[in-house]
Structures are given as C-alpha cells and as structure tokens.
Amino acid sequence: MGKTAIIYGSTTGNTESIANQIKTELSDSSVDILSIADTSIDEMKGYDNLILGTSTWGLGDLQDDWEGPCDELSQLGKQKVALFGLGDCMSYPDTFVDGMGQLYEAVKQSEAEVIGFTSSTAYDFDASVAQVEDEFVGLVIDEDNESDKTTGRISEWVESIKPLLS
Ligand SMILES: Cc1cc2nc3c(=O)[nH]c(=O)nc-3n(C[C@H](O)[C@H](O)[C@H](O)COP(=O)(O)O)c2cc1C
C-alpha cells in the first residue's frame, strides 16, 4: 500500500476513536493518523491515499477544525481519497452526517478520486448532503445510537476500500 494518512477532525473524541479503529483494520503500521488541526494541505499532498473523517456539529456544520482546511481540499492532486463521517440520526435526521458531504464537495473539485461509497439504505434518517442517490459518499458511523454496528461497519468498509487504495 502507498503512503497513507487518516486525518480527522473531532470535538469529543468519537471521530478520533474511529480513525484509530480504521488504522487497526488496515493492519499497516506505516499508516499515519493526524488531526486536521495540525495538518496542512501541503502535508496532505504528500500522501498517495487520504482517509478523511469529520463529525457534524450545529445544524449540518463541519467539525470546527475542518473549517478553513476543507476549502483547501480542492488543491489535492491525483490521490485516492476515502471519507468517513460521524453523526446522530435520531437528534439530527435532517442534517445527518452533512459534514462528510461538505468534505466530498470540496474533494470533488480536485484531481483526487473519491472511493468508498456505501449504501445508505440501512440508516434511518430524513436528509443528508452526504447522500448521492441511495449511497453515502463514504463510511457513516453513528456512535450516539448505533454503536453496536460500528465494528462491523468499519471492517466491511475497510475491506472494500483496501483493493482500491494506491
Ligand atoms: C450540539 C450538537 C450538534 C450536532 N449536530 C449534528 C448534525 O447536524 N448532524 C449530525 O448528523 N450529527 C450532529 N451531532 C452529533 C455529532 O456529530 C456526534 O455526536 C459525533 O459522534 C461527535 O463526534 P466528535 O466527538 O468526533 O466530534 C451534533 C451533536 C451535538 C452535541
């Protein structure tokens, strides 16, 4: 596997925890885990593969540390990008994991290829900007309501993206 980083923005630690679980599932000790609070776009450009994660705050807002860096994602080169998002489908059914949708819109403007879409049919929500037809643009985790499904969701998703990474 090429040079790979998992980069997260996390307010209460949930997204950071999922980043660590994704690394474990990738079974590659060379994978870097970075907080977006400490990572520049130039550093991001140095990786073959980026796995970018955000939670959603406010009503459909990006996690705070992604504000600013998100706009710079349009500068990414020919890299592989996979996205993961955390949200709460019970309390925020109309803005479910919208933050991940914002990352997707920014990466779409770059030369990078987004991989790792997932089916949205197993989730109970009303609206999400992270949804394209009946798919989410990445892995969706709901630690508030469905933490029992997290391990299985991560492992299935990581297996699906592994062959697609550079
Ligand atoms: C004040 C507040 C606003 C939130 N807004 C949303 C939202 O609009 N959409 C959503 O899906 N989740 C929302 N959430 C849920 C968080 O995204 C979720 O708890 C997540 O696991 C937090 O991850 P973090 O600790 O990595 O930041 C909100 C949570 C709080 C407390």
The ligand as a Tripos MOL2 file, in Angstrom:
@<TRIPOS>MOLECULE
LIG
   31    33     1     0     0
SMALL
NO_CHARGES

@<TRIPOS>ATOM
      1 C1        -24.7140   20.4180   19.5570 C.3       1 LIG1
      2 C2        -24.5840   19.2390   18.6320 C.ar      1 LIG1
      3 C3        -24.9170   19.3780   17.2840 C.ar      1 LIG1
      4 C4        -24.8510   18.2770   16.4180 C.ar      1 LIG1
      5 N1        -25.2650   18.4090   15.1110 N.ar      1 LIG1
      6 C5        -25.3090   17.3120   14.3120 C.ar      1 LIG1
      7 C6        -25.8480   17.3980   12.9890 C.ar      1 LIG1
      8 O1        -26.2800   18.4440   12.4900 O.2       1 LIG1
      9 N2        -25.8790   16.2530   12.2240 N.ar      1 LIG1
     10 C7        -25.4210   15.0420   12.7070 C.ar      1 LIG1
     11 O2        -25.5000   14.0560   11.9940 O.2       1 LIG1
     12 N3        -24.8960   14.9410   13.9670 N.ar      1 LIG1
     13 C8        -24.8340   16.0300   14.7740 C.ar      1 LIG1
     14 N4        -24.3250   15.9350   16.0470 N.ar      1 LIG1
     15 C9        -23.7940   14.6210   16.5230 C.3       1 LIG1
     16 C10       -22.2440   14.5050   16.4720 C.3       1 LIG1
     17 O3        -21.7680   14.6310   15.1490 O.3       1 LIG1
     18 C11       -21.8370   13.1500   17.0430 C.3       1 LIG1
     19 O4        -22.1390   13.1130   18.4220 O.3       1 LIG1
     20 C12       -20.3820   12.7650   16.8000 C.3       1 LIG1
     21 O5        -20.1840   11.4260   17.2160 O.3       1 LIG1
     22 C13       -19.3770   13.6620   17.5220 C.3       1 LIG1
     23 O6        -18.0940   13.2930   17.1100 O.3       1 LIG1
     24 P1        -16.7510   14.0130   17.6340 P.3       1 LIG1
     25 O7        -16.6520   13.7500   19.1060 O.co2     1 LIG1
     26 O8        -15.6410   13.3340   16.8990 O.co2     1 LIG1
     27 O9        -16.8330   15.4560   17.2900 O.co2     1 LIG1
     28 C14       -24.3890   17.0230   16.9160 C.ar      1 LIG1
     29 C15       -24.0460   16.8910   18.2730 C.ar      1 LIG1
     30 C16       -24.1560   17.9760   19.1340 C.ar      1 LIG1
     31 C17       -23.8160   17.7760   20.5950 C.3       1 LIG1
@<TRIPOS>BOND
     1     1     2 1
     2     2     3 ar
     3     2    30 ar
     4     3     4 ar
     5     4     5 ar
     6     4    28 ar
     7     5     6 ar
     8     6     7 ar
     9     6    13 1
    10     7     8 2
    11     7     9 ar
    12     9    10 ar
    13    10    11 2
    14    10    12 ar
    15    12    13 ar
    16    13    14 ar
    17    14    15 1
    18    14    28 ar
    19    15    16 1
    20    16    17 1
    21    16    18 1
    22    18    19 1
    23    18    20 1
    24    20    21 1
    25    20    22 1
    26    22    23 1
    27    23    24 1
    28    24    25 2
    29    24    26 1
    30    24    27 1
    31    28    29 ar
    32    29    30 ar
    33    30    31 1
@<TRIPOS>SUBSTRUCTURE
     1 LIG1         1 GROUP 0 **** ****
